[in-house]
Amino acid sequence: MWNIPPPNGRAHYLADLESKIEIARTSYRFYIAENVFVFEKSKLDWVERELVKEAFLERNFTALQKIIELHAQLRRQVSPQGQDLDALSLLIRFDLELPARDED
């Protein structure tokens, strides 16, 4: 687990995948680089693209399930009429060891 606190609490991008998921779930904004953060709709998009890609690269099924739940939670808060993450497709692609998206 990530035990060293970052300076000013802004080094979220240095955390391990499980910590990133928890930070994204509980924090208003998420730092994706030094002095660069995402929130609301951009955080939702970032979770959908980057965290899913990281879970696929690490072959971490548990993290992928948590990301799917996180995306649904964020979508309800930020964009209730927005498009949901295609969880079934992601799980199938994960099982078949395909990339998360066709363009990856």
C-alpha positions in Angstrom: 0.0 0.0 0.0 1.1 3.6 -0.5 2.1 4.8 3.0 4.2 7.9 2.3 2.1 11.0 2.3 2.7 13.2 -0.8 3.6 16.8 -0.4 0.4 18.8 0.0 -1.5 15.6 -0.7 -1.3 16.2 -4.4 0.7 13.2 -5.8 -2.2 11.0 -6.4 -0.7 9.9 -9.7 2.2 8.2 -7.8 -0.1 5.9 -5.8 -0.7 2.3 -6.7 -3.8 1.3 -8.6 -5.9 0.4 -5.5 -5.1 3.7 -3.8 -5.9 5.6 -7.0 -9.3 4.0 -7.1 -9.9 4.9 -3.5 -8.6 8.5 -3.9 -10.8 9.0 -7.0 -13.8 7.7 -5.1 -13.4 9.9 -2.1 -11.6 13.1 -3.3 -13.3 16.0 -5.1 -10.4 16.3 -7.5 -7.7 13.9 -8.6 -4.1 15.0 -9.4 -3.0 13.3 -12.6 0.4 15.1 -12.9 2.2 17.8 -10.9 -0.2 20.7 -10.5 -2.7 19.1 -12.9 -6.0 17.7 -11.7 -9.3 16.5 -13.0 -12.7 16.8 -11.4 -16.4 16.2 -12.3 -16.8 15.2 -15.9 -13.1 15.1 -16.7 -12.5 12.9 -13.7 -15.2 10.6 -15.0 -13.6 10.4 -18.4 -10.1 9.9 -16.8 -11.4 7.0 -14.7 -13.0 5.4 -17.8 -9.8 5.7 -19.9 -6.7 5.8 -17.7 -7.7 3.7 -14.7 -9.3 1.0 -16.9 -6.1 0.9 -19.0 -3.9 0.6 -15.9 -6.1 -2.3 -14.6 -5.7 -4.1 -17.9 -2.0 -3.6 -18.0 -1.6 -4.9 -14.5 -4.1 -7.7 -15.2 -5.9 -6.8 -12.0 -9.5 -8.1 -12.1 -10.4 -6.9 -8.6 -9.3 -3.4 -9.5 -11.3 -3.5 -12.7 -14.5 -4.4 -10.8 -13.9 -1.6 -8.4 -13.3 0.8 -11.3 -16.6 -0.2 -12.8 -18.4 0.5 -9.5 -16.5 3.8 -9.1 -17.5 4.9 -12.6 -21.2 4.1 -11.9 -21.0 6.1 -8.6 -19.3 9.1 -10.3 -21.7 9.1 -13.2 -24.7 9.2 -10.8 -23.1 12.3 -9.1 -21.7 14.1 -12.2 -23.8 13.1 -15.2 -26.9 11.1 -14.3 -28.1 11.0 -17.9 -24.6 10.2 -19.2 -23.5 7.0 -20.8 -22.7 4.1 -18.5 -19.4 2.2 -18.8 -19.9 -1.0 -20.8 -18.9 -3.3 -18.0 -19.8 -6.6 -19.7 -17.6 -5.7 -22.7 -14.7 -4.7 -20.5 -15.0 -8.0 -18.5 -15.1 -10.1 -21.7 -12.1 -8.2 -23.1 -10.2 -8.7 -19.8 -10.9 -12.5 -19.9 -9.8 -12.7 -23.5 -6.7 -10.7 -22.7 -7.6 -8.1 -25.3 -6.7 -4.4 -24.7 -9.4 -2.3 -22.9 -10.2 -0.4 -26.2 -9.6 -1.2 -29.8 -7.3 1.8 -30.2 -5.1 0.8 -27.3 
